[in-house]
């Protein structure tokens, strides 16, 4: 079984590094459709990296049958509800 701390750190690192790479590509492309799209996706990856960390931690807790998995699932549901409300 993967250690929860390492798995969460890997998810956070992947989100941030991927987002930064896309932002740099977007800046290198300059203003325009491909550059703006790359910047937008990069920023979204950076913003949603913590949510990915919550999902990975919750999955690890579920694998251990830890009662704290319910807290992670509730946090994920609250974030998704907030996201849905912001899109209205």
SEGU-449679 format. One record per atom (N, C-alpha, C): residue number from 0; residue in three letters; y, z, x. Coordinates in pm, 1 decimal, decimal comma. Each point is the difference from the previous one (the first is absolute). Layout:
+-----+-----+----------+----------+----------+
!   k !   r !    north !       up !     east !
+-----+-----+----------+----------+----------+
! NUM ! ala !        Y !        Z !        X !
...
+-----+-----+----------+----------+----------+
***
This chain:
+-----+-----+----------+----------+----------+
!   k !   r !    north !       up !     east !
+-----+-----+----------+----------+----------+
!   0 ! unk !   -118,3 !      0,0 !     85,2 !
!   0 ! unk !    118,3 !      0,0 !    -85,2 !
!   0 ! unk !    124,4 !      0,0 !     89,6 !
!   1 ! unk !     98,5 !    -76,6 !    -39,5 !
!   1 ! unk !    124,7 !    -10,7 !     76,1 !
!   1 ! unk !     83,9 !    125,5 !    -23,4 !
!   2 ! unk !     58,3 !     50,8 !    106,8 !
!   2 ! unk !     87,8 !    115,9 !    -12,0 !
!   2 ! unk !    124,2 !    -40,3 !    -79,5 !
!   3 ! unk !     39,1 !     85,8 !    -92,7 !
!   3 ! unk !    110,3 !    -32,4 !    -89,4 !
!   3 ! unk !    130,9 !    -22,7 !     75,9 !
!   4 ! unk !     28,9 !     82,7 !     98,5 !
!   4 ! unk !    124,8 !    -14,1 !     74,4 !
!   4 ! unk !      9,8 !   -134,1 !     71,4 !
!   5 ! unk !   -109,6 !    -41,0 !     62,5 !
!   5 ! unk !      0,3 !   -128,1 !     71,3 !
!   5 ! unk !     12,2 !   -117,4 !    -96,8 !
!   6 ! unk !    -68,5 !      8,6 !   -112,9 !
!   6 ! unk !      5,7 !   -108,1 !    -98,1 !
!   6 ! unk !    140,3 !    -12,4 !    -60,0 !
!   7 ! unk !     60,1 !    113,0 !    -31,3 !
!   7 ! unk !    135,3 !     -1,2 !    -55,5 !
!   7 ! unk !     99,5 !    -53,5 !    102,5 !
!   8 ! unk !    -14,1 !     44,6 !    124,6 !
!   8 ! unk !     89,5 !    -48,2 !    105,8 !
!   8 ! unk !    -14,7 !   -149,8 !     20,2 !
!   9 ! unk !   -122,3 !    -50,1 !     -7,3 !
!   9 ! unk !    -22,9 !   -143,8 !     16,5 !
!   9 ! unk !     65,9 !    -79,2 !   -112,6 !
!  10 ! unk !     -8,8 !     50,6 !   -122,7 !
!  10 ! unk !     63,9 !    -68,6 !   -113,4 !
!  10 ! unk !    151,8 !     -0,9 !     15,2 !
!  11 ! unk !     56,0 !    113,8 !     39,2 !
!  11 ! unk !    145,1 !      8,1 !     18,5 !
!  11 ! unk !     46,2 !    -91,1 !    113,5 !
!  12 ! unk !    -73,7 !      2,7 !    110,2 !
!  12 ! unk !     36,7 !    -83,0 !    115,6 !
!  12 ! unk !     -8,9 !   -148,1 !    -34,2 !
!  13 ! unk !   -105,8 !    -39,5 !    -69,9 !
!  13 ! unk !    -15,8 !   -141,0 !    -37,0 !
!  13 ! unk !    114,6 !    -46,2 !    -89,5 !
!  14 ! unk !     40,1 !     84,0 !    -95,6 !
!  14 ! unk !    109,4 !    -36,7 !    -89,3 !
!  14 ! unk !    132,1 !    -14,4 !     73,0 !
!  15 ! unk !     28,6 !     94,8 !     87,1 !
!  15 ! unk !    127,9 !     -3,3 !     70,8 !
!  15 ! unk !      3,2 !   -112,4 !    103,0 !
!  16 ! unk !   -106,1 !    -13,1 !     79,2 !
!  16 ! unk !     -2,7 !   -105,5 !    101,9 !
!  16 ! unk !      2,8 !   -138,3 !    -65,0 !
!  17 ! unk !    -79,1 !    -18,0 !   -104,2 !
!  17 ! unk !      1,0 !   -129,0 !    -70,4 !
!  17 ! unk !    136,0 !    -31,3 !    -59,9 !
!  18 ! unk !     62,6 !    102,8 !    -58,9 !
!  18 ! unk !    132,0 !    -20,3 !    -58,3 !
!  18 ! unk !    105,2 !    -34,1 !    103,4 !
!  19 ! unk !     -4,7 !     68,2 !    113,2 !
!  19 ! unk !     97,7 !    -27,2 !    105,7 !
!  19 ! unk !    -20,6 !   -141,1 !     55,6 !
!  20 ! unk !   -124,2 !    -40,6 !     19,2 !
!  20 ! unk !    -27,2 !   -135,6 !     50,2 !
!  20 ! unk !     54,9 !   -104,3 !    -96,6 !
!  21 ! unk !    -23,5 !     20,7 !   -129,8 !
!  21 ! unk !     52,1 !    -95,9 !    -98,2 !
!  21 ! unk !    152,7 !      0,0 !     -3,4 !
!  22 ! unk !     61,1 !    115,8 !     16,4 !
!  22 ! unk !    146,1 !      6,2 !      3,3 !
!  22 ! unk !     55,6 !    -73,7 !    121,5 !
!  23 ! unk !    -63,5 !     17,1 !    114,5 !
!  23 ! unk !     45,4 !    -70,2 !    120,6 !
!  23 ! unk !    -15,1 !   -150,6 !    -17,0 !
!  24 ! unk !   -111,4 !    -42,7 !    -59,5 !
!  24 ! unk !    -19,5 !   -143,6 !    -26,1 !
!  24 ! unk !    107,4 !    -50,4 !    -95,4 !
!  25 ! unk !     29,7 !     77,9 !   -103,8 !
!  25 ! unk !    103,1 !    -40,0 !    -95,1 !
!  25 ! unk !    136,6 !    -11,0 !     63,7 !
!  26 ! unk !     31,4 !     92,7 !     89,4 !
!  26 ! unk !    128,6 !     -6,7 !     69,6 !
!  26 ! unk !      4,8 !   -118,5 !     95,0 !
!  27 ! unk !   -112,7 !    -30,4 !     63,4 !
!  27 ! unk !     -4,7 !   -114,0 !     92,1 !
!  27 ! unk !     14,9 !   -132,0 !    -75,0 !
!  28 ! unk !    -51,9 !     -6,3 !   -122,4 !
!  28 ! unk !     11,8 !   -122,7 !    -79,8 !
!  28 ! unk !    141,4 !    -18,9 !    -53,8 !
!  29 ! unk !     74,3 !    107,0 !     -5,9 !
!  29 ! unk !    137,9 !     -8,9 !    -48,8 !
!  29 ! unk !      6,5 !     -0,2 !   -151,4 !
!  30 ! unk !    120,0 !    -16,8 !    -48,6 !
!  30 ! unk !     20,6 !     -2,3 !   -144,2 !
!  30 ! unk !    -59,3 !   -124,9 !    -61,0 !
!  31 ! unk !    -70,5 !     16,7 !   -102,9 !
!  31 ! unk !    -65,2 !   -111,6 !    -67,1 !
!  31 ! unk !   -123,3 !     51,0 !    -70,6 !
!  32 ! unk !    -63,8 !    -87,2 !    -71,8 !
!  32 ! unk !   -113,5 !     40,8 !    -81,0 !
!  32 ! unk !   -113,9 !     63,1 !     80,9 !
!  33 ! unk !    -50,4 !    -63,6 !    107,2 !
!  33 ! unk !   -110,3 !     63,9 !     73,2 !
!  33 ! unk !     41,5 !    130,9 !     66,2 !
!  34 ! unk !    119,6 !      4,8 !     55,0 !
!  34 ! unk !     47,5 !    122,0 !     65,1 !
!  34 ! unk !     19,8 !    112,7 !    -98,9 !
!  35 ! unk !     60,1 !    -31,2 !   -113,8 !
!  35 ! unk !     22,6 !    101,8 !   -102,2 !
!  35 ! unk !   -131,9 !     51,4 !    -56,3 !
!  36 ! unk !    -96,5 !    -88,9 !    -20,7 !
!  36 ! unk !   -130,2 !     40,9 !    -51,5 !
!  36 ! unk !    -70,2 !     92,4 !     98,8 !
!  37 ! unk !      3,9 !    -34,9 !    126,4 !
!  37 ! unk !    -63,4 !     81,8 !    103,2 !
!  37 ! unk !     66,5 !    137,7 !      8,6 !
!  38 ! unk !    131,6 !      2,3 !     -6,1 !
!  38 ! unk !     71,5 !    128,1 !      1,6 !
!  38 ! unk !    -36,2 !     85,3 !   -121,3 !
!  39 ! unk !     -4,4 !    -61,9 !   -115,9 !
!  39 ! unk !    -31,3 !     73,5 !   -122,5 !
!  39 ! unk !   -139,8 !     59,6 !      3,1 !
!  40 ! unk !    -96,3 !    -77,9 !     44,4 !
!  40 ! unk !   -137,3 !     49,8 !      8,0 !
!  40 ! unk !    -10,4 !    109,3 !    106,7 !
!  41 ! unk !     69,0 !    -18,7 !    112,7 !
!  41 ! unk !     -2,0 !    100,8 !    105,4 !
!  41 ! unk !     57,2 !    132,8 !    -45,8 !
!  42 ! unk !    111,9 !     -5,4 !    -69,8 !
!  42 ! unk !     61,1 !    123,2 !    -49,7 !
!  42 ! unk !    -89,7 !     65,8 !   -104,0 !
!  43 ! unk !    -61,3 !    -80,5 !    -86,6 !
!  43 ! unk !    -92,5 !     55,5 !    -99,9 !
!  43 ! unk !   -118,6 !     68,9 !     66,7 !
!  44 ! unk !    -52,7 !    -59,2 !    106,5 !
!  44 ! unk !   -110,7 !     63,5 !     72,8 !
!  44 ! unk !     41,6 !    134,5 !     58,1 !
!  45 ! unk !    118,6 !      5,4 !     57,1 !
!  45 ! unk !     48,3 !    125,4 !     59,0 !
!  45 ! unk !     19,9 !    106,2 !   -108,6 !
!  46 ! unk !     54,1 !    -40,9 !   -113,1 !
!  46 ! unk !     25,8 !     94,4 !   -109,0 !
!  46 ! unk !   -130,7 !     51,5 !    -60,9 !
!  47 ! unk !    -99,3 !    -86,1 !    -14,7 !
!  47 ! unk !   -124,1 !     39,6 !    -65,3 !
!  47 ! unk !   -105,4 !     54,6 !     95,7 !
!  48 ! unk !     29,0 !      7,2 !    129,1 !
!  48 ! unk !    -94,6 !     57,6 !     96,3 !
!  48 ! unk !    -35,3 !    145,1 !    -34,1 !
!  49 ! unk !     96,1 !     84,3 !    -38,0 !
!  49 ! unk !    -37,6 !    137,6 !    -37,1 !
!  49 ! unk !    -92,5 !      5,1 !   -121,9 !
!  50 ! unk !     19,3 !    -91,0 !    -93,4 !
!  50 ! unk !    -88,7 !     -4,1 !   -116,9 !
!  50 ! unk !   -141,9 !    -38,5 !     42,3 !
!  51 ! unk !    -11,1 !    -91,4 !     95,4 !
!  51 ! unk !   -131,8 !    -35,8 !     52,6 !
!  51 ! unk !    -64,7 !    121,4 !     66,1 !
!  52 ! unk !     80,8 !     79,9 !     69,1 !
!  52 ! unk !    -51,8 !    123,0 !     60,0 !
!  52 ! unk !    -54,7 !     96,4 !   -104,5 !
!  53 ! unk !     69,3 !     10,7 !   -112,4 !
!  53 ! unk !    -47,0 !     85,8 !   -109,5 !
!  53 ! unk !   -132,7 !    -52,4 !    -54,4 !
!  54 ! unk !     -9,8 !   -131,4 !    -17,5 !
!  54 ! unk !   -124,3 !    -57,2 !    -51,8 !
!  54 ! unk !   -116,5 !     21,4 !     95,4 !
!  55 ! unk !     23,5 !    -18,8 !    129,0 !
!  55 ! unk !   -106,2 !     19,2 !     99,3 !
!  55 ! unk !    -41,9 !    147,4 !      3,9 !
!  56 ! unk !     96,1 !     90,8 !     -1,4 !
!  56 ! unk !    -32,1 !    143,2 !      1,2 !
!  56 ! unk !    -79,4 !     38,1 !   -124,4 !
!  57 ! unk !     39,5 !    -53,2 !   -113,5 !
!  57 ! unk !    -71,4 !     28,6 !   -124,4 !
!  57 ! unk !   -142,3 !    -52,9 !      6,2 !
!  58 ! unk !    -17,4 !   -119,7 !     53,9 !
!  58 ! unk !   -134,8 !    -56,3 !     12,1 !
!  58 ! unk !    -86,8 !     86,2 !     92,1 !
!  59 ! unk !     56,9 !     48,1 !    110,1 !
!  59 ! unk !    -75,2 !     87,2 !     91,1 !
!  59 ! unk !    -37,2 !    131,2 !    -68,8 !
!  60 ! unk !     92,6 !     55,3 !    -75,9 !
!  60 ! unk !    -28,5 !    123,8 !    -72,1 !
!  60 ! unk !   -106,9 !    -21,5 !   -106,8 !
!  61 ! unk !      4,5 !   -114,2 !    -65,9 !
!  61 ! unk !   -103,3 !    -30,7 !    -98,8 !
!  61 ! unk !   -136,4 !    -14,4 !     65,3 !
!  62 ! unk !     -3,8 !    -60,4 !    117,7 !
!  62 ! unk !   -126,3 !    -15,8 !     71,7 !
!  62 ! unk !    -60,4 !    135,2 !     37,5 !
!  63 ! unk !     86,1 !     97,9 !     26,4 !
!  63 ! unk !    -46,7 !    135,8 !     32,6 !
!  63 ! unk !    -27,0 !     84,2 !   -124,1 !
!  64 ! unk !     34,5 !    -54,1 !   -116,3 !
!  64 ! unk !     -6,8 !     74,0 !   -126,9 !
!  64 ! unk !     88,2 !    125,2 !      4,7 !
!  65 ! unk !    115,4 !    -16,4 !     62,1 !
!  65 ! unk !     95,9 !    108,8 !     13,6 !
!  65 ! unk !     82,5 !     10,6 !   -127,5 !
!  66 ! unk !     21,0 !    120,9 !    -51,6 !
!  66 ! unk !     79,2 !     14,2 !   -122,2 !
!  66 ! unk !    144,9 !    -45,4 !     15,4 !
!  67 ! unk !     51,5 !     -6,5 !    123,2 !
!  67 ! unk !    136,6 !    -45,2 !     21,6 !
!  67 ! unk !     15,5 !   -149,3 !    -26,5 !
!  68 ! unk !   -109,4 !    -71,2 !    -19,2 !
!  68 ! unk !      8,7 !   -142,2 !    -33,3 !
!  68 ! unk !     76,0 !    -20,0 !   -131,4 !
!  69 ! unk !    -12,4 !     96,2 !    -89,3 !
!  69 ! unk !     72,6 !     -7,9 !   -127,3 !
!  69 ! unk !    151,0 !      2,2 !     24,0 !
!  70 ! unk !     45,2 !     79,8 !     95,3 !
!  70 ! unk !    142,7 !      4,9 !     31,6 !
!  70 ! unk !     47,2 !   -134,1 !     55,7 !
!  71 ! unk !    -81,2 !    -61,0 !     86,6 !
!  71 ! unk !     34,3 !   -132,3 !     53,3 !
!  71 ! unk !      4,2 !   -105,2 !   -108,7 !
!  72 ! unk !    -95,2 !      7,3 !    -92,3 !
!  72 ! unk !     -2,7 !    -96,8 !   -110,4 !
!  72 ! unk !    121,8 !     18,9 !    -91,0 !
!  73 ! unk !     38,0 !    124,7 !    -23,9 !
!  73 ! unk !    119,7 !     26,4 !    -82,0 !
!  73 ! unk !    125,3 !    -52,0 !     68,9 !
!  74 ! unk !     10,1 !     20,9 !    130,7 !
!  74 ! unk !    115,3 !    -50,6 !     73,9 !
!  74 ! unk !      6,8 !   -152,0 !     -6,4 !
!  75 ! unk !   -113,9 !    -65,7 !     15,5 !
!  75 ! unk !     -3,6 !   -146,0 !     -8,9 !
!  75 ! unk !     41,7 !    -46,7 !   -140,1 !
!  76 ! unk !    -46,5 !     70,1 !   -102,8 !
!  76 ! unk !     36,3 !    -36,4 !   -137,7 !
!  76 ! unk !    149,7 !     18,0 !    -23,6 !
!  77 ! unk !     58,2 !    106,2 !     54,5 !
!  77 ! unk !    143,6 !     23,6 !    -16,4 !
!  77 ! unk !     80,3 !   -108,9 !     68,5 !
!  78 ! unk !    -42,3 !    -38,7 !    120,5 !
!  78 ! unk !     70,8 !   -107,3 !     72,1 !
!  78 ! unk !    -10,5 !   -131,5 !    -77,9 !
!  79 ! unk !   -117,6 !    -30,2 !    -51,5 !
!  79 ! unk !    -16,4 !   -123,9 !    -77,7 !
!  79 ! unk !     81,0 !      4,2 !   -128,8 !
!  80 ! unk !      6,6 !    114,3 !    -64,5 !
!  80 ! unk !     80,3 !     12,5 !   -122,0 !
!  80 ! unk !    148,6 !    -19,1 !     32,0 !
!  81 ! unk !     44,3 !     55,0 !    111,5 !
!  81 ! unk !    139,6 !    -17,8 !     40,9 !
!  81 ! unk !     29,8 !   -145,4 !     32,0 !
!  82 ! unk !    -94,5 !    -66,3 !     65,5 !
!  82 ! unk !     16,8 !   -141,2 !     30,5 !
!  82 ! unk !      8,9 !    -82,2 !   -129,0 !
!  83 ! unk !    -88,9 !     29,7 !    -92,6 !
!  83 ! unk !      0,8 !    -71,7 !   -129,1 !
!  83 ! unk !    130,9 !     24,4 !    -75,3 !
!  84 ! unk !     47,5 !    123,3 !      2,0 !
!  84 ! unk !    124,4 !     31,6 !    -70,4 !
!  84 ! unk !    118,9 !    -70,2 !     65,6 !
!  85 ! unk !     -5,2 !    -15,0 !    131,3 !
!  85 ! unk !    113,2 !    -65,1 !     68,0 !
!  85 ! unk !      4,4 !   -150,1 !    -28,1 !
!  86 ! unk !   -111,5 !    -56,2 !    -40,4 !
!  86 ! unk !     -4,0 !   -143,6 !    -28,5 !
!  86 ! unk !     44,2 !    -32,1 !   -142,4 !
!  87 ! unk !     17,4 !    101,4 !    -82,3 !
!  87 ! unk !     43,7 !    -24,1 !   -138,7 !
!  87 ! unk !    145,8 !    -32,5 !     -8,5 !
+-----+-----+----------+----------+----------+
***
